[in-house]
Amino acid sequence: MKKIVQLLSILSFSLVIVACGNNESNEANSEENNSSDSAEKTLTWTTGSDGGGWYSTAGGMASMIGEESDIDIKVIPGGALENLPFISNGEADLAWGQAPFLTAGINGEDPFDEVYDDQLAIGGDFSPVYFHFAVGADTDIESFDDIFKKEAPIKMGVTPQNNSEELIFRKIMEFYDVTYEDIESWGGSVFHGSISEQADEFQNHNVDFMFAQLGLPGSTITEVANNRDLRLLPMSDELLEFLEKEYVIPDVIPADTYTEVENGDEEIPTGVLDTILLAEKDLSEDTVYEITKTLNDDSEKLGKIQESLESYSIDDAVTDLPVDFHPGAEKYYRENDIIE
């Protein structure tokens, strides 16, 4: 009998050890899974230049998402051309994009030298950017024809080569069958610099022309107009039609958007590029669903982040995208009958 009691005691002790071991193992697995979930939900969002519209808009949206969920997002500088490689290289989970450069990246076409197809769409219609072509009011330039057909000896400011704005400007020169060398041969000059550098040069009369893609109203234009009289150049119907194949949308800068500008009381026909929010294709469906849900369930908050987001529409967010939806975004749109 004594041996039986001893045997039962040993078995009980063994079961306790096994149970404790299983509990510790389960707790370790649980902590590992929670750590994995937490790691995935600390995301990096590549945007635009530090301090620019894309950067600040993403910062506000990241804060909005963080307040409504447990998803933590770090915003980093980028650009329409840099963002696709960042996604592909694993440096970012989210990115801003624009249709012409998304298409080029997916196809591995100029300006890219390889295929970048590791991104899927969350949605579009976020803070569309309008082309702003500013010239000094003290010049006699009132149209692109005045520059390119009359071969004006103008001092130009354009973003660095192979930057997204510069590539669009190159398409405009293609329409007129003109090159940078032609501009210089007319006695003009071309300064390649960031938008802020162009603004400084413009205000100091070192350039008489500058080009920026900005949401409305663009603070750069307002600030520059307070320091130098300027007018905004309209784009012709023919030029806009030529650019439509590059996903440029014909639109207008509404009258009185810039009361400081010489022709600010007029509608200015111009081109627009949509801003698309992208996610790395392997980002979890649940995470992307939560991001999509937050941005759309609380879309009235977007306009408080930046005025250019006031026009956001969920119906427009799902149209004319050159890339497929991420499964998490698609799930949300189907649940809400936005797409079939």
N, C-alpha and C positions, 0 to 999 in steps of 0.2 A: 504493500500500500504506500509506504514511504517513497519507493522508487517511482510509483505512478504520479504522486504529487510533485516530485522533483521534475519529472518529464513534462508535466503540464505547465509548470512554472517556466521551464526553458522554452517551451513552444509559445507561451504568452509573451515572453520577453522578445522572442524572435519576431513575432507578429508586430509588436510595437515598433521595433527597429525598422521593419519593412514599411510599415505605415508612415513613420516619420520620414523615411527616405523617399517614399512616393510623394508625400506632401511637399518636401523640399524640392523634389524634381518638378512637381507641378507648378510650385511657386516660381521656380527658376524659369520654366518654360513660359509662364504667364508674364513674368517680368521681361523676358526676351521678346515676346510678341508685342507687349505694350511699348517696349523700346523701339521695336521696328515700326509700329504704327506712328509713334511720336516722331521718329526720324523722317518718315515719309511726309508727315504733315508740317514739317519745317521746310518750306519751299523757297526757291530762289526765282525771282521774276526779273528778267532782263528787259530793259525799257529803252529809253533814248538817252541823249546826253544829260549829264548831271546838271540839274537845275532847269532842264527844259520841260516842255508841256507833257510829253510822254512820261517822264520820270516823276513829276509831281502828281499827275493823274493816277498812275499806278500806286504811288505811295498812299494816296487817299483811299483807293479801292482796297488795297491790302489791309489798311486799318479797319475798314468797314467789314471785310471778310473775317478778320481776327476777332472783332467784337461780337459777331453772330455765330462763331464756330470756334473749334479748338485748333484751327489751321493758322500757323504762324508763317508769315511770308516776309522774306528779305528782298528789298528792291535794289537792283544794281544798274549802273549805266550800261547802255548798249546802243543799238541803232538798227534800222530796218535791214541792213546787210549783215551786221555782226550777230544778230539774234539767232538766226538759224544755225550757224556753227556752234554757238553757245549751247543750244538745245542738243545738237548732235554729239557734242563732246562731253555731255553730262554736267556742264557748268550751270545749267539753268533748267528749271522744271516748267516755267511759264515764260511767255514772251509776247511782246507786241509784234505785229507783222502787217505788211501791206501786200495787196494782191499781186502787183507786178513782180515783186521780188520773191514772194512765195512761189509763184509759178516758175520763175527762173531757177529757184533753188530746187524745187521738186524735179525739174527737168535737167538740172546740171548745166544750165545755159548762162551766158554772159549776164552779170559780172562774176558768176560763180564758176569755179574750175572743177567742181565735183557735185554729186547729187546730195541734197539735204532734204530728206523726207521722213525725219523722225518726229514730226509735229502733226497734231490734229487740232481742229478748231473747237474752241468753247463757244465763240460767237463773234459777230462783227458789230458795226455801227457804234463803236466806242470812240467818241471824240474824233470825228472825221477831220482831216486836215485840209485846209484851203490854201491854194497857191497864192502867195502875195508877191507881186512884182512891184517894187517901189522905185521911183526915179525922183531925182531932185526937181522941185517945182521951178527951179531956176534954169532948167534945161528946156529945150523945145521938143522933148520926146513925149509923145502922147499915145504911141502904139508900138507894137513890135515891128510893124512895117517901117516906122520911122528909124528903127535901129538897123534892121537887117536888109531892107530893100534900098534904103537911102545910104547905107554904109556909113553910119554915124561913128565918129571917133570918140566912142563913149568909154568911160572908165567903169568896168564891171566888177561886181562882187558876186562870187558864186562859191558854194561849199566845196571842200576838197574833192578831188577827182575820185570817182567810184563811190562817193557818198550818194545816198538815195535821192536827195534833191538835185545833185549834180547830174545824175543819170537822166532824170526827167528833163533837166535843162538841155542836155545833149539831144534828147528827142525833139525838143523845140528847134534847136539849131538844124537838126536833120530835116525838119519840115521846110525850113528856109534854105536848105542846102548850103549851110555856112559852118565853118570851123572856128576854133579859137585863133588859129593862125590868121584866118581872114580878118577877124576883129582887130588883131594887132596890126595887120597890113593897112587897115584904114586909119591908123593913128590912134586906135583905142588901146586898152590894156585890160587884163583879166587878173583879178586878185582872188585867190582861193583861200577861204578862211571859214571858220565856224560862223553861225548866225550872229553870235555876240561880237565876234571880230569884225564881221561885215558891218554891223550896226555902228561900231566905233569908227570904222573907216568912213562910213556914210556921213555920220554926224560931223566928222572933221573934214569933209569935202575931198577926201582922198579917192572915193569912188562915188559915182553918180547913179548907180543901179545896184539893187540887192534883191535876192530871191530867198524866200523862206516858206516852208510849209508850216502852217499854224492853225490851231483851233481858233474859233471866233469867240470873243475878240482876241487878237494876238497882242500880248503885252509888249512885244518887241516893237511892233509898228506904232503903238501908242507912245511909247517912250521916245522912239526916234523922231516922231512927228512933233514932239514937244521941243526938240532941239534943232530941227531943220525942216523947212517946208517941203512937203513931198506930195506926189500924186501916185495912185495905183494904176498900173497898166491893165486894160481889159484884154481878154483873149478872144480872138475871132472865132466864129462858128466853124470855119474851115480848120483852124488849128485844133480846136477841141474835138472835132470829128476825127482828125488824124490821131489824136492821143487816146481816143476811146479804146483802141485795140490794146493799149497798155493798162487797161482797167481804170483809166482816169474818167471820173464822172463829171459831166458838164453841170455847172451850178452858178450861183452868183453870191458875191459878198453883199448882203443887204445894205440898202441905203441907211446912212446914219450909224453904221457899225463903228466908224471912225470919224467922229465929228472934227478931229484935229487935222484931218487930211484934206487937201485942196478939193478933191472930187468926192469927198466922203458922203455927200448928200445924194450920190448917184449909186445905182446898182452896178457892180463891177462883175461882168461875166468872167468866170475863172474855172479852173479845174479842181476837183476834190479827190482825195484818196481816202478810202475807208480804213479804219484802224481795227484790226482783227486780234482777238485774244487767243493765243495758242497754248496748248499743253503738250508736254512730252508724251509720246504715244503710249508708253508703259506706265504712266502715272495712274494710280488706282482709280477704278470707276467711281468708288464711293467718294474719294477726295474731289474729283472733278465735278461730280453731281452736287456736292455740297457748295462748291464755289459757284456753279451755275445757278443753283437755287438761291443763294444769298444775293447775288447781283440782280436777279430778276424779281424775287419776292419783295425786295426792298429797293427797287429801281428808282423810286422817288427820291432816294437819298443821293443818287449819283450827281444830280445837278448841283447839290450843295458842295460837292468835291471840286468841281470845275464847271464853269458856265457852258463849256463846249459839250458836256455830257447831258445837258438838259434835253437834247433832241433824241436821246436814246430810245429805241423802240424794239421790243422783243421780236416783233414781226419782221423788222428790217434786219435784225441781228442774225437771222437764219437764211438770208437770201444772198445769192450771187457770191458765194464763197468758193475759192479755187482749191479748197482742201476739205476732206471729209470731217464729220464731227467726231470728237472723242466719244466713246461709248457712254461716259458719265454725263456729258452734255446732252447727247441724243436721248438718253433715258428721261431726263428732265423735260425736254421739249415734247416728247411723245406723251408723257403723263399729263401735260398741260395742253394737249391738242394743238401745239404750235406747228408741229410737223406730223405727217401721217406715218 
